[in-house]
């Protein structure tokens, strides 16, 4: 630009005829350059996984892969990124405030689920205290479905990102200094003159292969070891055609199944192993075998490249066969997780699972026959369930003998059909989001009291995690068997301690 202006000064002494036109052109170039520079300003962004609240039970930290994707997309587009993973770093809200004050970010992005929303809102508050000029953005399932309530409850939250966040947060970063342009950004909810504004939903990303790998370099991966192994997650697909009444996946990521190519998936597995020292992988896909041909190709690619590490996945009982389970086992899959939900057909129909009790039993048997560790989840306390129906679920577990069972209390998360059902029935329902952990009853069920549900869970695990269970799994070579043997042993020791 300096060269252009120097050239104009020279031409003025040679020929004044065209100077006005050239000055006009120069000013146009300067305006465009200024606009581009403003649009592509290097924005300092801090992404936050909020701290656990005091007095709340702390589970094994899970690696927030959603934040890792957001960090990767922002970094790829030239923005400065920091990640504050509070649970792994054991940072409380005061520590978070100090970190943010030292960074002085232009944008703070906070993730949350329903059980962590209270901590996320407090994190937004301390973010504004630390650096008032920052744009504070909240995302995640809870914020997606309770966007207006979030903006009402915590004025420190400037914007809610709904649903899939990579492209939306990138646009926010590019417009952090242009708040007047927020109305043009799809997939957000914000305030304008005291009114809540919801922009149109953003279309889902169709080609997932185009996304960069999650930016795990911003995380303390050593904090995510499970019994000595660095187990790293991978997501190979998004969206779910199923419409289970207790789940938000289809509303969060769409009914259409979008999947990465087998090559792209196994490329990432190699990268996780070679660059980040993964000892095992866990597939976060809702239904790994939904596209059977793709799942088979992934298994074939894992074998051909000799990835050599154990992995686990979750899927539906209707999308597996002996062939695909065997191929998974040959590719060193060691655990498969089925959402069985119930041993009572009436409840399976009520939750719109689209499965049968017989399909549940058959899938568990097939997976065990090929040598996989089989974990299942069941739901108890669903509206309409009686004690006799619940007993059918217990009978199924005893008959099928899965290797592990997650007994989940029916939990009406925001955005689910289950929540609408409980509201329509007029049953008392808690809005203490910290209780929404799938182990605590949060609504009054006239058929099954909260005490009955708690007692059932306790008595089931007391029987299930028996000394016989410990001995059966302790000496197996399967990594998940050894993990559960130690888990069961800890449970037994805890019981003995509380008895005496």
PyMOL commands that set and color helices and strands:
alter all, ss='L'
color gray80, all
select helices_A, chain A and resi 2-14+19-39+65-76+86-89+93-103+114-130+141-145+147-153+166-174+179-184+208-210+216-218+221-224+249-253+262-276+292-304+317-319+322-330+345-350+357-369+387-400+417-425+433-435+450-464+467-474+479-499
alter helices_A, ss='H'
color red, helices_A
select strands_A, chain A and resi 44-49+80-85+107-111+135-139+159-161+188-192+195-198+225-226+229-234+237-238+258-259+280-283+310-315+333-341+373-380+404-409
alter strands_A, ss='S'
color yellow, strands_A
deselect
rebuild
show_as cartoon
